[in-house]
Protein backbone atom coordinates (compact mmCIF):
# COMPACT_ATOMS: atom_id res chain seq x y z
CA UNK A 1 0.00 0.00 0.00
CA UNK A 2 1.50 3.34 -1.06
CA UNK A 3 -0.22 5.13 1.83
CA UNK A 4 1.22 2.63 4.29
CA UNK A 5 4.75 2.99 2.83
CA UNK A 6 4.41 6.77 2.94
CA UNK A 7 3.41 6.63 6.62
CA UNK A 8 6.40 4.38 7.33
CA UNK A 9 8.74 6.85 5.59
CA UNK A 10 7.26 9.71 7.59
CA UNK A 11 7.96 7.71 10.77
CA UNK A 12 11.59 7.11 9.72
CA UNK A 13 12.09 10.78 8.85
CA UNK A 14 10.63 11.82 12.19
CA UNK A 15 13.02 9.49 13.98
CA UNK A 16 16.02 10.97 12.14
CA UNK A 17 14.96 14.55 12.80
CA UNK A 18 14.22 13.87 16.47
CA UNK A 19 17.01 11.59 17.76
CA UNK A 20 15.49 11.52 21.27
CA UNK A 21 12.36 9.69 20.01
CA UNK A 22 12.38 5.90 19.83
CA UNK A 23 11.25 4.00 16.73
CA UNK A 24 7.54 3.69 16.04
CA UNK A 25 5.54 0.52 16.65
CA UNK A 26 3.61 -0.42 13.49
CA UNK A 27 0.20 -2.05 13.59
CA UNK A 28 -2.81 -2.39 11.29
CA UNK A 29 -6.34 -3.72 11.36
CA UNK A 30 -9.69 -3.26 13.08
CA UNK A 31 -11.40 0.14 12.95
CA UNK A 32 -13.53 -0.83 16.00
CA UNK A 33 -10.76 -0.02 18.58
CA UNK A 34 -9.14 2.85 16.65
CA UNK A 35 -10.48 5.65 18.91
CA UNK A 36 -8.99 4.08 22.04
CA UNK A 37 -5.74 2.97 20.37
CA UNK A 38 -5.26 6.57 19.17
CA UNK A 39 -5.91 7.93 22.68
CA UNK A 40 -3.53 5.42 24.29
CA UNK A 41 -0.87 6.08 21.65
CA UNK A 42 -0.97 9.83 22.26
CA UNK A 43 -0.60 9.41 26.04
CA UNK A 44 2.12 6.76 25.67
CA UNK A 45 4.20 8.87 23.28
CA UNK A 46 4.06 11.84 25.68
CA UNK A 47 5.23 9.58 28.51
CA UNK A 48 7.85 7.45 26.72
CA UNK A 49 8.70 9.05 23.37
CA UNK A 50 7.65 5.82 21.62
CA UNK A 51 5.07 6.31 18.87
CA UNK A 52 2.40 3.95 17.56
CA UNK A 53 1.66 4.04 13.83
CA UNK A 54 -1.71 2.23 13.64
CA UNK A 55 -3.45 1.86 10.27
CA UNK A 56 -7.23 1.66 10.78
CA UNK A 57 -7.95 -0.49 7.68
CA UNK A 58 -10.39 -3.15 8.93
CA UNK A 59 -9.84 -6.56 10.53
CA UNK A 60 -9.47 -8.34 7.17
CA UNK A 61 -6.60 -6.05 6.18
CA UNK A 62 -4.98 -6.38 9.60
CA UNK A 63 -5.02 -10.18 9.41
CA UNK A 64 -3.45 -10.09 5.91
CA UNK A 65 -0.72 -7.65 7.00
CA UNK A 66 0.33 -9.63 10.09
CA UNK A 67 0.30 -12.90 8.10
CA UNK A 68 2.63 -11.19 5.59
CA UNK A 69 4.68 -9.74 8.51
CA UNK A 70 4.51 -6.21 7.05
CA UNK A 71 3.54 -4.83 10.50
CA UNK A 72 4.65 -5.65 14.06
CA UNK A 73 1.10 -6.52 15.12
CA UNK A 74 -2.29 -7.03 13.53
CA UNK A 75 -5.66 -6.21 15.09
CA UNK A 76 -8.95 -8.02 14.52
CA UNK A 77 -12.41 -8.04 16.09
CA UNK A 78 -12.99 -11.46 14.53
CA UNK A 79 -10.93 -13.90 16.61
CA UNK A 80 -8.85 -16.39 14.64
CA UNK A 81 -9.30 -20.09 15.42
CA UNK A 82 -6.57 -22.11 17.12
CA UNK A 83 -5.77 -23.88 13.82
CA UNK A 84 -5.28 -20.61 11.93
CA UNK A 85 -3.13 -19.15 14.74
CA UNK A 86 -0.98 -22.30 14.73
CA UNK A 87 -0.63 -22.35 10.95
CA UNK A 88 0.49 -18.70 10.84
CA UNK A 89 2.70 -18.81 13.94
CA UNK A 90 0.62 -16.19 15.74
CA UNK A 91 -0.39 -15.43 19.32
CA UNK A 92 -3.80 -13.78 19.93
CA UNK A 93 -5.13 -11.91 22.97
CA UNK A 94 -8.03 -9.53 23.68
CA UNK A 95 -7.07 -5.88 24.29
CA UNK A 96 -10.36 -4.17 25.14
CA UNK A 97 -14.13 -4.65 24.76
CA UNK A 98 -16.89 -2.46 23.39
CA UNK A 99 -20.37 -2.44 21.93
CA UNK A 100 -21.75 -2.38 18.39
CA UNK A 101 -24.85 -0.20 18.06
CA UNK A 102 -27.50 0.26 15.37
CA UNK A 103 -27.61 3.93 14.26
CA UNK A 104 -30.35 5.70 12.31
CA UNK A 105 -30.86 9.00 10.51
CA UNK A 106 -34.49 10.00 11.03
CA UNK A 107 -35.52 13.62 11.49
CA UNK A 108 -36.93 14.40 14.92
CA UNK A 109 -35.68 11.13 16.47
CA UNK A 110 -33.24 11.48 19.37
CA UNK A 111 -30.47 9.03 20.44
CA UNK A 112 -31.97 6.12 22.40
CA UNK A 113 -35.56 7.02 21.47
CA UNK A 114 -36.10 4.07 19.12
CA UNK A 115 -36.00 0.41 20.21
CA UNK A 116 -35.19 -2.57 18.00
CA UNK A 117 -34.84 -6.30 18.61
CA UNK A 118 -32.60 -8.83 16.87
CA UNK A 119 -35.18 -10.51 14.62
CA UNK A 120 -36.43 -7.13 13.33
CA UNK A 121 -32.87 -5.92 12.72
CA UNK A 122 -32.21 -9.12 10.74
CA UNK A 123 -35.36 -8.58 8.65
CA UNK A 124 -34.21 -5.05 7.76
CA UNK A 125 -30.78 -6.31 6.68
CA UNK A 126 -32.41 -9.19 4.75
CA UNK A 127 -34.58 -6.69 2.89
CA UNK A 128 -37.80 -8.13 4.35
CA UNK A 129 -38.64 -4.85 6.15
CA UNK A 130 -38.24 -1.83 3.88
CA UNK A 131 -40.21 1.03 5.50
CA UNK A 132 -39.73 2.77 8.84
CA UNK A 133 -43.46 2.48 9.68
CA UNK A 134 -43.48 -1.32 9.23
CA UNK A 135 -45.78 -3.01 11.79
CA UNK A 136 -42.81 -4.76 13.48
CA UNK A 137 -41.12 -1.40 14.15
CA UNK A 138 -44.40 0.22 15.21
CA UNK A 139 -45.02 -2.57 17.72
CA UNK A 140 -41.57 -2.03 19.28
CA UNK A 141 -42.08 1.77 19.31
CA UNK A 142 -45.78 2.39 20.09
CA UNK A 143 -45.19 5.96 21.33
CA UNK A 144 -43.05 7.14 18.39
CA UNK A 145 -44.56 8.50 15.15
CA UNK A 146 -42.59 6.59 12.52
CA UNK A 147 -42.50 7.93 8.93
CA UNK A 148 -43.48 5.92 5.86
CA UNK A 149 -39.92 6.56 4.64
CA UNK A 150 -37.87 3.89 2.86
CA UNK A 151 -35.09 2.36 4.98
CA UNK A 152 -31.62 2.96 3.49
CA UNK A 153 -29.46 0.06 4.72
CA UNK A 154 -25.75 0.85 5.26
CA UNK A 155 -23.17 -1.91 5.83
CA UNK A 156 -19.42 -2.43 5.69
CA UNK A 157 -17.78 -2.95 2.29
CA UNK A 158 -14.40 -4.10 3.66
CA UNK A 159 -13.37 -7.22 5.57
CA UNK A 160 -14.51 -6.29 9.03
CA UNK A 161 -14.56 -7.73 12.54
CA UNK A 162 -17.47 -5.40 13.31
CA UNK A 163 -19.36 -7.15 10.50
CA UNK A 164 -18.26 -10.56 11.86
CA UNK A 165 -19.76 -9.76 15.28
CA UNK A 166 -22.87 -8.07 13.84
CA UNK A 167 -23.57 -10.98 11.45
CA UNK A 168 -22.80 -13.51 14.20
CA UNK A 169 -25.43 -11.85 16.40
CA UNK A 170 -28.01 -11.86 13.57
CA UNK A 171 -27.25 -15.58 13.02
CA UNK A 172 -28.06 -16.20 16.70
CA UNK A 173 -31.46 -14.46 16.54
CA UNK A 174 -32.63 -15.19 12.98
CA UNK A 175 -32.70 -18.70 11.45
CA UNK A 176 -33.22 -17.13 8.00
CA UNK A 177 -30.12 -14.93 8.39
CA UNK A 178 -28.13 -17.93 9.61
CA UNK A 179 -29.10 -20.11 6.62
CA UNK A 180 -29.04 -17.44 3.88
CA UNK A 181 -26.19 -15.11 4.93
CA UNK A 182 -24.31 -16.53 7.92
CA UNK A 183 -21.35 -14.71 9.45
CA UNK A 184 -17.79 -13.87 8.49
CA UNK A 185 -15.62 -10.76 8.18
CA UNK A 186 -17.27 -10.31 4.75
CA UNK A 187 -20.75 -11.56 3.82
CA UNK A 188 -22.99 -11.41 0.74
CA UNK A 189 -25.28 -8.58 1.79
CA UNK A 190 -28.87 -9.05 0.53
CA UNK A 191 -29.50 -5.26 0.42
CA UNK A 192 -27.88 -1.93 1.14
CA UNK A 193 -24.91 0.27 0.31
CA UNK A 194 -21.37 -0.45 1.47
CA UNK A 195 -18.95 1.88 3.23
CA UNK A 196 -15.36 1.36 4.35
CA UNK A 197 -14.57 1.14 8.05
CA UNK A 198 -16.57 2.24 11.08
CA UNK A 199 -15.61 5.73 9.85
CA UNK A 200 -17.29 5.17 6.48
CA UNK A 201 -20.49 3.70 7.95
CA UNK A 202 -20.64 6.61 10.44
CA UNK A 203 -20.25 9.19 7.65
CA UNK A 204 -22.69 7.43 5.33
CA UNK A 205 -25.33 7.08 8.05
CA UNK A 206 -24.93 10.74 9.03
CA UNK A 207 -25.42 11.89 5.42
CA UNK A 208 -28.21 9.53 4.27
CA UNK A 209 -31.78 10.36 5.32
CA UNK A 210 -33.75 7.29 6.42
CA UNK A 211 -30.58 5.23 6.91
CA UNK A 212 -29.72 2.47 9.36
CA UNK A 213 -26.15 1.32 10.00
CA UNK A 214 -24.05 -0.43 12.65
CA UNK A 215 -20.93 1.03 14.26
CA UNK A 216 -18.77 0.72 17.35
CA UNK A 217 -20.32 2.87 20.09
CA UNK A 218 -17.38 5.33 20.31
CA UNK A 219 -18.01 6.27 16.66
CA UNK A 220 -21.71 6.86 17.37
CA UNK A 221 -20.79 9.20 20.24
CA UNK A 222 -17.98 11.02 18.44
CA UNK A 223 -20.11 11.59 15.33
CA UNK A 224 -23.27 12.42 17.35
CA UNK A 225 -25.22 9.65 15.62
CA UNK A 226 -28.69 8.57 16.69
CA UNK A 227 -28.21 5.13 18.25
CA UNK A 228 -31.07 2.73 19.06
CA UNK A 229 -31.81 0.83 22.27
CA UNK A 230 -32.09 -2.94 21.90
CA UNK A 231 -34.07 -5.83 23.34
CA UNK A 232 -31.55 -8.28 24.80
CA UNK A 233 -31.65 -12.08 25.21
CA UNK A 234 -33.45 -11.71 28.55
CA UNK A 235 -36.20 -9.69 26.83
CA UNK A 236 -35.22 -6.40 28.46
CA UNK A 237 -34.80 -3.08 26.67
CA UNK A 238 -31.24 -1.85 27.29
CA UNK A 239 -29.25 1.22 26.29
CA UNK A 240 -25.63 0.99 25.06
CA UNK A 241 -23.51 1.84 28.11
CA UNK A 242 -20.23 0.66 29.62
CA UNK A 243 -22.28 -1.12 32.31
CA UNK A 244 -24.32 -3.00 29.67
CA UNK A 245 -21.15 -4.01 27.77
CA UNK A 246 -19.53 -5.07 31.06
CA UNK A 247 -22.61 -7.14 31.94
CA UNK A 248 -22.33 -9.03 28.63
CA UNK A 249 -18.64 -9.72 29.29
CA UNK A 250 -19.09 -10.68 32.96
CA UNK A 251 -19.75 -14.37 32.32
CA UNK A 252 -17.17 -14.84 29.57
CA UNK A 253 -14.91 -17.86 30.05
CA UNK A 254 -11.81 -16.49 28.32
CA UNK A 255 -9.90 -19.76 28.61
CA UNK A 256 -12.63 -21.79 26.89
CA UNK A 257 -11.32 -20.99 23.37
CA UNK A 258 -7.75 -20.96 21.94
CA UNK A 259 -6.32 -17.44 21.77
CA UNK A 260 -9.02 -16.17 24.17
CA UNK A 261 -11.30 -16.01 21.10
CA UNK A 262 -14.59 -15.57 22.96
CA UNK A 263 -17.53 -14.07 21.07
CA UNK A 264 -19.66 -11.89 23.37
CA UNK A 265 -22.78 -11.49 21.17
CA UNK A 266 -26.23 -12.37 22.56
CA UNK A 267 -24.97 -13.15 26.09
CA UNK A 268 -27.45 -13.92 28.87
CA UNK A 269 -28.07 -11.47 31.70
CA UNK A 270 -30.77 -8.90 32.51
CA UNK A 271 -28.50 -5.92 31.76
CA UNK A 272 -26.38 -7.35 28.90
CA UNK A 273 -25.97 -5.39 25.66
CA UNK A 274 -26.65 -7.93 22.88
CA UNK A 275 -23.94 -6.77 20.43
CA UNK A 276 -20.90 -6.63 22.70
CA UNK A 277 -17.49 -7.61 21.26
CA UNK A 278 -13.84 -7.93 22.21
CA UNK A 279 -11.05 -6.74 19.93
CA UNK A 280 -7.87 -8.80 19.58
CA UNK A 281 -4.15 -8.29 18.97
CA UNK A 282 -2.23 -10.71 16.71
CA UNK A 283 1.55 -10.93 17.07
CA UNK A 284 4.05 -13.57 15.86
CA UNK A 285 5.30 -16.21 18.32
CA UNK A 286 8.78 -15.58 16.92
CA UNK A 287 8.89 -11.98 15.68
CA UNK A 288 11.37 -10.93 13.01
CA UNK A 289 12.05 -7.58 14.68
CA UNK A 290 12.67 -8.46 18.33
CA UNK A 291 13.19 -4.85 19.48
CA UNK A 292 9.96 -3.63 17.83
CA UNK A 293 7.92 -6.61 19.12
CA UNK A 294 9.27 -6.00 22.64
CA UNK A 295 8.31 -2.32 22.32
CA UNK A 296 4.80 -3.36 21.20
CA UNK A 297 4.35 -5.68 24.20
CA UNK A 298 5.55 -2.90 26.52
CA UNK A 299 2.89 -0.64 25.00
CA UNK A 300 0.16 -3.27 25.48
CA UNK A 301 1.28 -3.87 29.08
CA UNK A 302 1.19 -0.12 29.71
CA UNK A 303 -2.31 0.13 28.19
CA UNK A 304 -3.56 -2.72 30.40
CA UNK A 305 -2.00 -1.13 33.51
CA UNK A 306 -2.74 2.56 32.87
CA UNK A 307 -5.32 2.79 30.07
CA UNK A 308 -8.54 1.72 31.81
CA UNK A 309 -9.84 5.23 32.59
CA UNK A 310 -9.11 6.39 29.03
CA UNK A 311 -10.98 3.32 27.69
CA UNK A 312 -13.97 4.00 29.95
CA UNK A 313 -14.04 7.67 28.86
CA UNK A 314 -14.81 6.41 25.32
CA UNK A 315 -17.25 3.75 26.62
CA UNK A 316 -14.95 0.81 26.01
CA UNK A 317 -14.61 -1.85 28.71
CA UNK A 318 -11.11 -2.72 29.99
CA UNK A 319 -10.11 -6.37 30.29
CA UNK A 320 -10.46 -7.86 33.81
CA UNK A 321 -7.21 -7.81 35.84
CA UNK A 322 -7.21 -11.60 36.24
CA UNK A 323 -7.35 -12.07 32.45
CA UNK A 324 -4.59 -9.47 31.95
CA UNK A 325 -2.37 -11.41 34.38
CA UNK A 326 -2.95 -14.62 32.39
CA UNK A 327 -2.26 -12.83 29.08
CA UNK A 328 1.04 -11.36 30.31
CA UNK A 329 2.11 -14.78 31.66
CA UNK A 330 1.24 -16.26 28.25
CA UNK A 331 3.49 -13.68 26.52
CA UNK A 332 6.48 -14.91 28.55
CA UNK A 333 5.76 -18.53 27.59
CA UNK A 334 4.79 -18.09 23.94
CA UNK A 335 6.57 -15.08 22.41
CA UNK A 336 10.31 -15.72 22.00
CA UNK A 337 13.32 -14.70 19.98
CA UNK A 338 15.22 -17.00 17.60
CA UNK A 339 17.21 -18.57 20.43
CA UNK A 340 14.05 -19.43 22.38
CA UNK A 341 14.51 -16.63 24.92
CA UNK A 342 11.19 -15.06 26.05
CA UNK A 343 10.51 -11.39 25.33
CA UNK A 344 10.00 -10.41 28.96
CA UNK A 345 7.55 -7.60 29.57
CA UNK A 346 7.01 -5.41 32.60
CA UNK A 347 4.31 -2.74 32.83
CA UNK A 348 5.63 0.76 33.39
JOMO-V933613 format. One record per backbone hydrogen bond with DSSP energy under -1.0 kcal/mol. CO is the residue of the C=O (numbers start at 1). NH is the residue of the N-H. E is the energy in kcal/mol with one decimal. If there is no record, write none. Layout:
BEGIN
CO,NH,E  CO,NH,E
END
This chain:
BEGIN
1,5,-2.5  2,6,-2.8  3,7,-2.4  4,8,-2.2  5,9,-2.4  6,10,-2.6  7,11,-2.2  8,12,-2.1  9,13,-3.0  10,14,-2.6  11,15,-1.9  12,16,-1.8  13,17,-2.4  14,18,-2.4  18,21,-1.7  25,53,-3.1  26,72,-1.3  26,73,-1.4  27,55,-2.5  28,75,-1.7  29,57,-1.0  29,58,-2.5  31,34,-1.2  33,37,-2.6  34,38,-2.7  35,39,-1.5  36,40,-2.9  37,41,-2.7  38,42,-2.0  39,43,-1.9  40,44,-2.9  41,45,-2.4  42,46,-1.8  43,47,-1.6  44,48,-2.9  45,49,-2.2  51,25,-2.9  53,27,-2.3  55,29,-2.5  55,57,-1.6  58,62,-2.1  59,63,-2.6  60,64,-2.0  61,65,-2.4  62,66,-2.1  63,67,-2.2  64,68,-1.9  65,70,-2.4  73,28,-1.4  74,282,-2.9  75,30,-1.8  76,280,-3.1  81,85,-2.4  82,86,-2.4  83,87,-2.6  84,88,-1.9  85,90,-2.7  86,89,-1.1  89,285,-2.8  91,283,-2.2  93,281,-3.0  96,279,-2.3  97,317,-3.4  98,277,-2.8  99,217,-2.7  101,215,-2.2  102,228,-2.2  103,213,-2.6  105,210,-3.0  106,109,-1.9  110,113,-2.1  114,229,-2.8  116,231,-1.7  117,121,-2.2  118,122,-2.6  119,123,-2.0  120,124,-1.9  121,125,-2.1  122,126,-1.6  123,128,-2.3  123,129,-1.4  130,151,-3.0  131,134,-1.4  134,138,-2.4  135,139,-2.5  136,140,-1.4  137,141,-1.3  141,144,-1.7  144,146,-1.0  149,132,-2.5  152,212,-2.2  153,193,-2.7  155,195,-1.8  159,60,-1.8  160,164,-2.0  161,165,-2.5  162,166,-2.4  163,167,-3.5  164,168,-2.1  165,169,-2.1  166,170,-2.2  167,171,-2.1  168,172,-1.4  169,173,-1.3  170,174,-1.7  174,178,-2.5  175,179,-2.3  176,180,-2.6  177,181,-2.7  177,182,-2.9  185,160,-2.6  187,189,-1.1  193,155,-2.5  195,157,-2.1  196,200,-1.6  197,201,-2.2  198,202,-2.4  199,203,-2.6  200,204,-2.9  201,205,-2.6  202,206,-2.2  203,207,-1.6  204,208,-1.4  208,211,-1.5  210,152,-2.4  211,105,-1.8  212,154,-2.8  213,103,-2.4  215,101,-3.2  216,219,-1.3  216,220,-1.3  217,221,-2.4  218,222,-2.8  219,223,-2.2  220,225,-2.8  221,224,-1.3  225,227,-1.1  226,104,-2.9  227,112,-3.2  229,116,-1.8  230,238,-3.0  232,235,-2.2  236,232,-2.9  238,230,-2.3  241,245,-2.3  242,246,-3.0  243,247,-2.2  244,248,-1.6  244,273,-2.0  245,249,-1.6  246,250,-1.3  249,252,-1.7  253,256,-2.0  257,260,-1.4  258,261,-1.2  260,262,-2.5  274,266,-3.1  275,100,-3.5  277,98,-2.8  279,95,-3.1  280,76,-2.2  281,93,-1.7  282,74,-2.7  283,91,-3.0  285,336,-2.7  289,293,-2.5  290,294,-2.5  291,295,-2.1  292,296,-2.2  293,297,-2.4  294,298,-2.2  295,299,-2.0  296,300,-2.5  297,301,-2.7  298,302,-2.4  299,303,-2.6  300,304,-2.5  301,305,-2.3  302,306,-3.3  303,307,-2.0  307,311,-2.4  308,312,-2.7  309,313,-1.8  311,314,-1.1  311,316,-2.8  312,315,-1.7  317,97,-2.5  320,324,-2.2  321,325,-2.5  322,326,-1.7  323,327,-2.5  324,328,-2.7  325,329,-1.8  326,330,-2.1  327,331,-2.1  328,332,-1.5  329,333,-1.3  330,334,-3.0  331,335,-2.5  335,343,-2.3  337,340,-2.0  341,337,-2.6  342,344,-1.3
END
